[in-house]
């Protein structure tokens, strides 16, 4: 059998129905698997490991090549190809819009307490941040994906800090770790309290560090605690009075080392005795100060642990060190969302492992949040937020966001994703931006137009054309079958033969 030119055979192969079936079935199977994978591991994992991979992009591109080849194989197009061409062009535009949104769009989160406002969103990506000491203040951000290619001691990942001659080295990674922390007495450090809290159905240990923004307060739901320092008895009484409130316990350290406390309720301040339960009847739990350290030094232990199924519940950590300026620091574990300070070059450098943030061109304020529960249970039935948007270009506007009612604003879409119960309430929004969405809408419109043309307009036009052809044919038949007139007899009918005479 004679084969055609190479280009013709290649076009036939790319336009073949077999290729289309294989690609579509593979794409459908991948998307089905991704749906269940997202349920188990979370949105960030499915975006990183499936949707944004080169393989998924190649699959969509191969489908687009197949559709384009089918169109070219019908060239030159005729009038009856209009619906076919519209539908296939629509599919190509839809695929292009999906790829644009997939690789240049935005998937992020925004968390706000009631009354809080922000113009920044937190991306789903991960990055290492480093800031070096010194007047130059060198710093840098390095996007990382340790899940797919984790660093090891024999396969370090090095990140040179521009303009400094210093390198941030990642030498270890754990997808989930368990952290145990304790404090020991030191020559210098912040005052610390080790508390034991015994509720009717639970017991918990906790540490409080005075003057530490992240460790001086503790919110346990039914009760909150805080620990501060005062320079005098007068200031201590003011701080304890300010600490009054529903289910609250305040500790104040007064020179030269006297420790006072006050719980919410009518009772006044009292002195803390280490090892003895405090008088806290209004809290509904027994509180004991097990240890008091005038200057505490933290000792932390980080150990890899089995990973939970959902990525949102994991606590990843990376082990890093700094090299340069004739110095090399000891390896240090940095937990996800944590910022660690490391002695370096006569000062203190900081290394953080967290999600990068992005500024949006307007400010969002959470005015009010509401959560309704199912009757007789604590399960939320619905939750909704009222927000105010302050836009330098469009002014101020107020909007309502609920589970089935997202906010569309300047190309950004705000979904009501979750919330954190407390006082005040926190609302969590999923913020997305899809630059390819107009292309998707155009593609869908063209596909709908092409399908309507092929299945409705084209048959109608064919029937009308057939009816006109039939009518014209009947007119021609009627003209051809009409009887001719007799010019001699002046009447219609066949001529009579002449009779002979006798």
Residue pairs with C-beta under 8 A, 6 or more apart in sequence:
3 9
11 69
11 72
11 73
12 73
13 19
14 65
14 66
14 69
15 66
15 69
15 70
15 72
15 73
19 62
19 66
20 63
20 66
20 67
20 70
23 59
23 62
23 63
23 66
24 63
26 59
27 59
27 60
27 63
30 50
30 56
30 59
33 50
34 46
34 50
34 51
37 45
37 46
37 49
37 50
38 45
38 46
40 309
40 310
41 309
41 310
41 311
42 310
42 311
42 312
43 107
43 124
44 124
44 311
44 312
45 147
45 311
47 107
47 124
48 124
48 145
48 147
48 148
49 147
49 148
50 56
51 102
52 102
52 103
57 99
57 102
57 103
60 95
60 98
60 99
61 99
63 95
64 91
64 92
64 95
64 96
67 88
67 91
67 92
67 95
68 88
68 92
70 88
71 84
71 85
71 88
71 89
74 81
74 84
77 85
80 458
82 450
82 453
82 458
83 449
83 450
83 451
83 452
83 453
83 454
83 455
83 457
83 458
84 450
84 454
85 450
86 446
86 447
86 449
86 450
86 453
87 446
87 447
87 449
87 450
87 451
87 454
88 450
89 446
89 450
90 442
90 443
90 444
90 445
90 446
90 447
90 448
90 449
90 450
91 443
91 447
92 443
93 439
93 440
93 442
93 443
93 446
94 439
94 440
94 443
94 444
94 447
95 443
96 436
96 439
96 443
97 436
97 437
97 438
97 439
97 440
97 441
97 442
97 443
98 436
98 440
99 436
100 435
100 436
100 439
101 434
101 435
101 436
101 437
101 440
102 436
104 435
104 436
105 432
105 433
105 434
105 435
105 436
106 121
106 123
106 358
106 412
106 431
106 432
106 433
107 123
107 124
107 430
107 432
108 121
108 122
108 123
108 124
108 358
108 430
108 431
108 432
109 121
109 122
109 124
109 417
109 428
109 429
109 430
109 431
110 118
110 120
110 121
110 122
110 364
110 414
110 428
110 429
110 431
111 122
111 420
111 426
111 427
111 428
111 429
112 118
112 364
112 365
112 366
112 387
112 426
112 427
112 429
113 366
113 424
113 425
113 426
114 366
114 367
114 368
114 369
114 424
114 425
114 426
114 427
115 365
115 366
115 367
115 424
116 365
116 366
117 363
117 364
117 365
117 366
117 388
117 390
118 363
118 364
119 359
119 360
119 361
119 362
119 363
119 364
120 357
120 358
120 359
120 360
121 357
121 358
121 360
121 431
122 355
122 356
122 357
123 355
123 356
123 357
123 358
124 355
125 143
125 355
125 356
126 143
126 144
126 145
126 146
126 336
126 353
126 354
126 355
127 141
127 142
127 143
127 144
127 353
127 354
127 355
127 356
128 141
128 142
128 144
128 159
128 168
128 170
128 318
128 320
128 334
128 351
128 352
128 353
129 139
129 140
129 141
129 142
129 339
129 350
129 351
129 352
129 353
129 354
130 139
130 140
130 142
130 159
130 161
130 168
130 322
130 349
130 350
130 351
130 352
131 137
131 138
131 139
131 349
131 350
132 138
132 139
132 161
132 164
132 166
132 344
132 345
132 349
133 344
133 345
133 346
133 347
133 348
133 349
134 345
134 347
136 163
136 164
138 161
138 162
138 163
138 164
138 166
139 161
140 159
140 161
140 162
140 168
141 356
142 159
142 168
143 356
144 157
144 170
144 318
146 170
146 173
146 316
146 318
147 175
147 316
149 157
150 172
150 173
151 157
151 170
151 171
151 172
151 173
151 318
152 171
152 172
152 173
153 171
153 172
156 169
156 170
156 171
157 169
157 170
158 167
158 168
158 169
158 170
159 167
159 168
159 169
159 170
160 166
160 167
160 168
161 167
161 168
161 324
164 324
165 324
165 325
166 322
166 323
166 324
166 325
166 345
167 322
167 323
167 324
168 320
168 321
168 322
168 351
169 320
169 321
169 322
169 323
170 318
170 319
170 320
171 319
171 320
171 321
171 331
172 318
172 319
172 331
172 333
173 316
173 317
173 318
173 319
174 302
174 304
174 305
174 316
174 317
175 307
175 314
175 316
176 304
176 305
176 306
176 307
176 308
176 314
176 315
176 316
177 302
177 303
177 304
177 305
177 315
177 316
177 317
177 333
177 335
178 302
178 303
178 305
178 315
179 300
179 301
179 302
179 315
179 335
180 300
180 301
180 303
181 207
181 298
181 299
181 300
181 301
182 298
182 299
183 192
183 194
183 207
183 209
183 293
183 296
183 297
183 298
183 299
184 293
184 296
184 297
184 299
185 293
185 294
185 295
185 296
185 297
186 295
186 296
186 297
187 295
188 295
189 293
189 295
189 296
189 297
190 209
190 210
190 211
190 212
190 295
190 296
191 209
191 210
191 227
191 229
191 253
191 292
191 293
191 294
191 295
191 296
192 207
192 208
192 209
192 210
192 291
192 292
192 293
192 296
193 207
193 208
193 227
193 251
193 259
193 289
193 291
193 292
193 293
194 205
194 206
194 207
194 289
194 290
194 291
194 292
194 293
195 205
195 206
195 207
195 208
195 225
195 287
195 288
195 289
195 290
196 203
196 204
196 205
196 287
196 288
196 290
197 203
197 204
197 205
197 206
197 220
197 223
197 285
197 286
197 287
198 285
198 286
198 287
198 288
199 222
199 284
199 285
200 284
200 285
204 220
205 290
206 218
206 220
206 225
207 215
208 215
208 216
208 217
208 218
208 225
208 226
208 227
208 251
209 215
209 216
209 227
209 296
210 216
210 227
210 228
210 229
210 253
211 228
211 229
216 226
216 227
216 228
217 224
217 225
217 226
217 227
218 224
218 225
218 226
219 422
221 422
222 247
222 283
222 284
222 285
223 247
223 248
223 249
223 283
223 284
223 285
224 247
224 248
224 249
225 248
225 249
225 250
225 251
226 243
226 248
226 249
226 250
226 251
227 250
227 251
227 252
227 253
228 239
228 250
228 251
228 252
228 253
229 252
229 253
230 236
230 238
230 239
230 252
230 253
230 254
231 255
232 254
232 255
233 254
236 252
236 254
236 260
236 269
237 269
239 250
239 252
240 250
240 252
240 260
240 261
240 262
240 269
243 249
243 250
243 262
244 250
244 262
244 264
245 264
246 264
247 264
247 282
247 283
247 284
248 263
248 264
249 261
249 262
249 263
249 264
249 278
249 280
249 283
249 287
250 261
250 262
250 263
251 259
251 260
251 261
251 272
251 289
252 259
252 260
252 261
253 259
253 260
254 260
257 294
258 271
259 271
259 272
259 289
259 292
260 269
260 270
260 271
260 272
261 269
261 270
261 271
261 272
261 278
262 268
262 269
262 270
263 278
263 279
263 280
263 282
263 283
264 282
264 283
265 281
265 282
267 279
267 281
267 282
270 278
270 279
272 278
272 289
272 292
273 289
274 289
274 290
274 291
274 292
275 288
275 289
275 290
276 288
277 286
277 287
277 288
278 286
278 287
278 288
278 289
280 286
280 287
300 333
302 317
302 333
302 335
307 314
308 314
314 336
315 335
315 336
316 335
316 336
316 353
317 333
317 334
317 335
317 336
317 353
318 333
318 334
318 353
319 331
319 332
319 333
319 334
320 331
320 332
320 334
320 351
321 328
321 329
321 330
321 331
321 332
322 328
322 329
322 342
322 344
322 349
322 351
323 329
325 345
327 344
327 345
329 342
329 343
329 344
332 340
332 342
332 351
334 340
334 351
334 352
334 353
335 353
336 353
336 354
337 353
337 354
337 355
338 352
338 353
338 354
339 350
339 351
339 352
339 354
340 350
340 351
340 352
341 348
341 349
341 350
342 348
342 349
342 350
342 351
343 349
360 412
360 431
361 391
361 392
361 393
361 410
362 389
362 390
362 391
362 392
362 394
362 409
362 410
363 389
363 390
363 391
364 387
364 388
364 389
364 414
365 387
365 388
365 389
365 390
366 385
366 386
366 387
366 427
367 386
367 387
367 388
367 398
368 385
368 386
369 383
369 384
369 385
369 386
369 419
369 425
369 426
369 427
370 383
370 384
370 385
371 380
371 382
371 383
371 384
371 419
371 421
371 425
372 380
372 381
372 382
372 383
373 379
373 380
373 381
374 380
374 381
380 419
382 402
382 403
383 402
383 403
383 416
383 419
383 427
384 400
384 401
384 402
384 403
384 405
384 416
385 400
385 401
385 402
385 416
385 427
385 429
386 398
386 399
386 400
386 401
387 398
387 399
387 401
387 407
387 414
388 396
388 397
388 398
388 399
389 396
389 397
389 398
389 399
389 409
390 396
391 397
391 410
394 410
399 407
399 409
401 407
401 414
401 415
401 416
401 429
402 416
403 416
405 416
406 413
406 414
406 415
406 416
407 413
407 414
411 433
411 434
411 435
412 431
412 432
412 433
413 431
413 432
413 433
413 434
414 429
414 430
414 431
415 429
415 430
415 431
415 432
416 427
416 429
417 428
417 429
417 430
418 428
419 425
419 426
419 427
419 428
420 426
420 428
434 440
483 492
485 491
485 492
486 492
486 493
486 495
488 495
489 495
